[in-house]
Amino acid sequence: MRRISWWRLGAILALLAGLGLGLVYSWVISPLGVSNAEPITLRADFKDQYRSAIAAAYAATGNLPRARARLALLGDSNSVEALNGQAQRMQANNQSFERADQVVALARALDESTSGASGGAPPATPTTEIADQSENIVTANSPPSSAEVPLDLTETPQTIETQTLVIESTPRPTSTATPVPGKPFALIGQETMCDSNLPAGLLQVLVLNSNRRQIAGLEIDITWDGGKESFFTGLKPELGNGYADYSMTPDVTYSIQLARGSDVALGITAPTCQSSAGEAFLGGIKLTFQQP
C-alpha cells in the first residue's frame, strides 16, 4: 500500500485552502459589481419596468423616434408584440391602468408608424395638439420624406404659428396616444349570435380605432339594475387585441359603454335562439365600437 508523502498532502491542502479563500473573497468580501450593463442583459421583469419608463416618457413628450431607439436596446424581436404582451400582463396582475394604457398607446404608435412607412401615407399630427408639444419641433432645413421619421429635433421654443406651419408641411407617422377628447367611440355594429358552439349568453365586444385597428387595454363598463362591472379588451390576444367578452345572465337587461366615452348600447339581453333540431338555447350579442 502506497503512502502519500507529506509534501504532496500539504500541496493538495494548500490548493484547497487557496481555492476556498478565493471563493470567499470573490463571492462575499468583494463580489463583482455589474455597472453600465446593456438593457438587453436585463432580467424579464426589469425589462418590463424599462418599457414602462419608455412609455411614460413617450406619453409626456410624444417623441416616437427616441422611444423607438430606446426600445431597440432591449433586443426584442418585435417591440409592438412585446409592449402589447406586457400591457396584458399588467392588466391581469391588476397593475395601474394608467401605466398599462401608456404601454398600449406606445405600441399603437409604433404599429401605425410602421404600417404608415410601408403602406399608405401617414396621418399628419393634428394642429390642435401643437400647444402641448412645444418641445418637439421639426427643423425646416431638409424635410424628410413621408416614409421617414424626422430625427433632427430642436429644443428652441418657437411660436405656435411656426410649429403649425412646420408640422403641416412635414407629416409624421405618429398618432395621439389616447382617444381625442370630444370624439367618443361610436357603436357601429350590434349582432345577435345564435351559435350553439359559443358559450351561452356570451357578450362579445370589439373596439377599433379610426383606422379599424383593434385597440387593447380599453375599459368597458357594463351595468344592469342594481349592479355594475368592468372588463378590458386585449386579455385574449388569440381572439384579437381589441376583443373582450362577458357572460350575461338570462333575463337581465344590460347597458354597455366604453369608460373613455362612447355611444351606449341599451337594452342588451341574451337572446333565445333555436337550433336546427328545434331546440331552444341561449344565444349571444356582438357589439362593435369604432373611434371616428
Secondary structure per residue as TSV (DSSP state, phi and psi in degrees):
chain	resnum	aa	ss	phi	psi
A	1	M	-	360.0	124.1
A	2	R	-	-81.5	139.1
A	3	R	-	-103.1	141.3
A	4	I	-	-78.8	126.9
A	5	S	-	-67.6	155.0
A	6	W	H	-62.5	-34.5
A	7	W	H	-72.0	-33.3
A	8	R	H	-68.1	-43.3
A	9	L	H	-61.0	-40.4
A	10	G	H	-65.0	-38.4
A	11	A	H	-64.8	-41.6
A	12	I	H	-63.9	-44.7
A	13	L	H	-63.4	-36.6
A	14	A	H	-66.5	-40.5
A	15	L	H	-63.8	-44.0
A	16	L	H	-64.5	-40.8
A	17	A	H	-64.9	-40.8
A	18	G	H	-64.7	-40.5
A	19	L	H	-63.4	-44.0
A	20	G	H	-63.4	-44.6
A	21	L	H	-62.8	-37.1
A	22	G	H	-64.6	-40.9
A	23	L	H	-66.8	-41.9
A	24	V	H	-62.2	-41.9
A	25	Y	I	-66.9	-42.6
A	26	S	I	-78.4	-27.9
A	27	W	I	-97.1	-30.0
A	28	V	I	-113.7	-55.5
A	29	I	I	-71.7	-49.4
A	30	S	S	-139.9	71.5
A	31	P	-	-67.6	155.0
A	32	L	-	-67.6	125.9
A	33	G	-	-98.8	130.3
A	34	V	-	-93.5	126.2
A	35	S	-	-135.8	152.9
A	36	N	S	56.5	36.7
A	37	A	-	-74.1	149.1
A	38	E	-	-74.2	144.4
A	39	P	G	-57.0	-27.5
A	40	I	G	-64.9	-21.1
A	41	T	G	-89.2	-1.1
A	42	L	S	-68.5	156.6
A	43	R	-	-69.5	160.9
A	44	A	H	-59.0	-43.0
A	45	D	H	-69.9	-31.7
A	46	F	H	-70.9	-32.2
A	47	K	H	-64.0	-38.1
A	48	D	H	-61.9	-42.5
A	49	Q	H	-63.8	-37.4
A	50	Y	H	-64.7	-43.0
A	51	R	H	-64.1	-39.1
A	52	S	H	-61.8	-40.8
A	53	A	H	-65.4	-38.9
A	54	I	H	-65.2	-42.4
A	55	A	H	-64.2	-39.2
A	56	A	H	-65.5	-39.6
A	57	A	H	-65.6	-39.1
A	58	Y	H	-66.1	-39.1
A	59	A	H	-62.4	-31.6
A	60	A	H	-83.5	-32.9
A	61	T	H	-111.6	-26.1
A	62	G	-	71.6	16.4
A	63	N	-	-88.1	90.1
A	64	L	H	-69.8	-41.8
A	65	P	H	-58.1	-40.8
A	66	R	H	-66.2	-41.6
A	67	A	H	-62.6	-40.8
A	68	R	H	-63.6	-40.8
A	69	A	H	-65.8	-39.1
A	70	R	H	-67.8	-40.2
A	71	L	H	-64.8	-32.1
A	72	A	H	-61.8	-26.4
A	73	L	T	-67.5	-18.8
A	74	L	T	-79.9	-17.7
A	75	G	T	74.2	21.2
A	76	D	-	-67.4	140.2
A	77	S	S	-66.8	-32.5
A	78	N	-	-143.5	105.5
A	79	S	H	-64.5	-35.4
A	80	V	H	-64.6	-46.1
A	81	E	H	-65.1	-37.7
A	82	A	H	-64.0	-41.7
A	83	L	H	-67.1	-45.3
A	84	N	H	-62.0	-41.8
A	85	G	H	-63.3	-40.0
A	86	Q	H	-65.5	-41.1
A	87	A	H	-60.9	-39.8
A	88	Q	H	-67.5	-37.7
A	89	R	H	-66.3	-38.5
A	90	M	H	-63.4	-41.6
A	91	Q	H	-68.0	-40.7
A	92	A	H	-65.6	-29.3
A	93	N	T	-94.3	11.6
A	94	N	T	57.8	37.2
A	95	Q	-	-80.2	176.1
A	96	S	-	-55.6	125.2
A	97	F	H	-64.5	-34.9
A	98	E	H	-63.2	-42.9
A	99	R	H	-68.7	-39.3
A	100	A	H	-63.7	-37.6
A	101	D	H	-66.6	-35.2
A	102	Q	H	-64.3	-40.0
A	103	V	H	-64.7	-43.0
A	104	V	H	-63.8	-41.1
A	105	A	H	-63.0	-40.4
A	106	L	H	-65.8	-40.1
A	107	A	H	-62.0	-41.1
A	108	R	H	-62.1	-44.9
A	109	A	H	-63.6	-41.7
A	110	L	H	-65.5	-42.6
A	111	D	H	-64.1	-44.1
A	112	E	H	-71.8	-33.4
A	113	S	H	-68.4	-37.0
A	114	T	H	-67.0	-44.8
A	115	S	H	-68.0	-31.8
A	116	G	H	-69.5	-34.5
A	117	A	H	-74.0	-30.7
A	118	S	H	-95.1	-17.1
A	119	G	S	-120.8	-120.6
A	120	G	S	-74.2	-178.3
A	121	A	-	-69.0	136.5
A	122	P	-	-72.2	149.8
A	123	P	-	-72.0	144.7
A	124	A	-	-78.8	148.5
A	125	T	-	-68.3	129.7
A	126	P	-	-60.4	140.5
A	127	T	G	-70.2	-17.6
A	128	T	G	-70.7	-14.2
A	129	E	G	-94.1	-1.0
A	130	I	G	-66.2	-36.5
A	131	A	G	-65.0	-24.4
A	132	D	G	-91.8	-5.2
A	133	Q	-	-127.8	47.7
A	134	S	T	-70.3	-12.5
A	135	E	T	-87.3	-15.2
A	136	N	-	-112.6	80.5
A	137	I	E	-112.8	128.9
A	138	V	E	-82.4	130.5
A	139	T	-	-71.6	149.8
A	140	A	S	-97.6	19.6
A	141	N	S	-69.7	-50.5
A	142	S	S	-143.7	91.7
A	143	P	-	-58.1	130.7
A	144	P	-	-74.3	164.5
A	145	S	-	-70.3	165.3
A	146	S	T	-66.0	-16.4
A	147	A	T	-93.6	-1.5
A	148	E	S	-111.9	152.7
A	149	V	-	-92.6	128.8
A	150	P	-	-63.8	125.4
A	151	L	-	-104.8	-17.4
A	152	D	-	-90.5	101.2
A	153	L	E	-114.1	149.9
A	154	T	E	-123.3	144.5
A	155	E	-	-95.3	3.3
A	156	T	-	-73.0	122.4
A	157	P	-	-61.4	137.3
A	158	Q	-	-131.2	167.6
A	159	T	-	-72.5	159.0
A	160	I	H	-63.5	-36.1
A	161	E	H	-62.9	-41.4
A	162	T	H	-64.5	-41.1
A	163	Q	H	-63.7	-39.7
A	164	T	H	-62.0	-41.5
A	165	L	H	-66.0	-43.5
A	166	V	H	-70.6	-42.9
A	167	I	H	-65.5	-39.9
A	168	E	H	-70.0	-29.8
A	169	S	H	-86.9	-14.0
A	170	T	S	-128.5	87.9
A	171	P	-	-60.9	141.1
A	172	R	-	-115.4	139.0
A	173	P	S	-80.7	51.7
A	174	T	-	-122.5	165.8
A	175	S	-	-142.2	162.7
A	176	T	-	-60.9	134.0
A	177	A	S	-68.3	-30.0
A	178	T	S	-124.0	159.7
A	179	P	-	-55.4	139.2
A	180	V	-	-68.2	128.3
A	181	P	T	-57.2	142.1
A	182	G	T	89.3	-5.3
A	183	K	-	-124.4	77.7
A	184	P	-	-69.8	162.3
A	185	F	B	-70.2	142.7
A	186	A	E	-101.6	143.0
A	187	L	E	-81.8	106.3
A	188	I	E	-104.1	-5.7
A	189	G	E	-157.5	139.2
A	190	Q	E	-144.2	113.1
A	191	E	E	-122.8	145.2
A	192	T	E	-91.3	125.6
A	193	M	E	-106.9	102.1
A	194	C	-	-102.7	75.9
A	195	D	-	-125.9	112.2
A	196	S	T	-67.7	-14.2
A	197	N	T	-79.8	-15.6
A	198	L	S	-87.0	155.3
A	199	P	-	-60.1	146.3
A	200	A	T	-63.8	134.5
A	201	G	T	69.9	28.5
A	202	L	E	-79.1	122.3
A	203	L	E	-97.6	118.8
A	204	Q	E	-108.1	133.2
A	205	V	E	-124.9	131.9
A	206	L	E	-123.4	128.7
A	207	V	E	-119.0	126.8
A	208	L	E	-122.9	153.4
A	209	N	-	-89.5	-172.2
A	210	S	T	-66.3	-20.1
A	211	N	T	-96.0	13.2
A	212	R	S	61.8	31.6
A	213	R	-	-98.5	138.9
A	214	Q	B	-70.6	144.4
A	215	I	-	-116.5	123.8
A	216	A	-	-91.2	156.8
A	217	G	S	82.9	13.7
A	218	L	-	-93.8	137.0
A	219	E	E	-84.9	137.4
A	220	I	E	-119.6	126.7
A	221	D	E	-99.4	129.7
A	222	I	E	-123.5	126.9
A	223	T	E	-126.8	154.2
A	224	W	E	-149.7	176.3
A	225	D	T	-61.6	104.8
A	226	G	T	92.2	10.0
A	227	G	E	-158.0	161.4
A	228	K	E	-156.4	139.7
A	229	E	E	-140.9	166.2
A	230	S	E	-131.6	145.6
A	231	F	E	-143.6	168.0
A	232	F	E	-127.6	149.3
A	233	T	T	-78.1	155.8
A	234	G	T	92.0	-2.0
A	235	L	S	-81.4	-9.4
A	236	K	-	-128.2	73.7
A	237	P	G	-60.2	-23.3
A	238	E	G	-65.9	-19.5
A	239	L	G	-102.6	-3.1
A	240	G	-	126.1	143.9
A	241	N	T	-65.2	-29.2
A	242	G	T	-97.8	15.4
A	243	Y	E	-96.4	140.9
A	244	A	E	-148.7	154.0
A	245	D	E	-142.9	164.7
A	246	Y	E	-151.6	142.2
A	247	S	E	-92.2	114.7
A	248	M	-	-84.8	147.6
A	249	T	-	-88.8	137.4
A	250	P	T	-58.1	145.3
A	251	D	T	63.5	21.5
A	252	V	-	-113.8	133.6
A	253	T	-	-100.1	130.2
A	254	Y	E	-116.2	159.5
A	255	S	E	-124.9	133.5
A	256	I	E	-123.6	134.4
A	257	Q	E	-153.0	144.6
A	258	L	E	-73.9	139.4
A	259	A	T	-64.4	-28.0
A	260	R	T	-74.9	-9.6
A	261	G	-	113.9	122.9
A	262	S	B	-166.1	172.9
A	263	D	-	-61.3	153.0
A	264	V	-	-101.9	125.0
A	265	A	E	-85.8	109.9
A	266	L	E	-100.8	155.2
A	267	G	E	64.6	33.2
A	268	I	E	-84.7	123.4
A	269	T	-	-143.0	152.6
A	270	A	-	-67.0	123.4
A	271	P	-	-79.7	157.6
A	272	T	E	-97.2	121.0
A	273	C	E	-111.9	169.6
A	274	Q	E	-130.9	130.4
A	275	S	-	-76.8	172.4
A	276	S	T	-64.1	-22.5
A	277	A	T	-88.4	2.8
A	278	G	S	87.7	8.1
A	279	E	-	-89.4	138.9
A	280	A	E	-84.7	141.4
A	281	F	E	-148.0	162.9
A	282	L	E	-85.9	120.3
A	283	G	-	-90.9	-163.6
A	284	G	E	-136.1	179.8
A	285	I	E	-130.5	141.4
A	286	K	E	-121.1	124.5
A	287	L	E	-114.2	140.5
A	288	T	E	-124.5	122.3
A	289	F	E	-111.0	141.7
A	290	Q	E	-139.1	141.2
A	291	Q	-	-80.7	133.7
A	292	P	-	-60.5	360.0
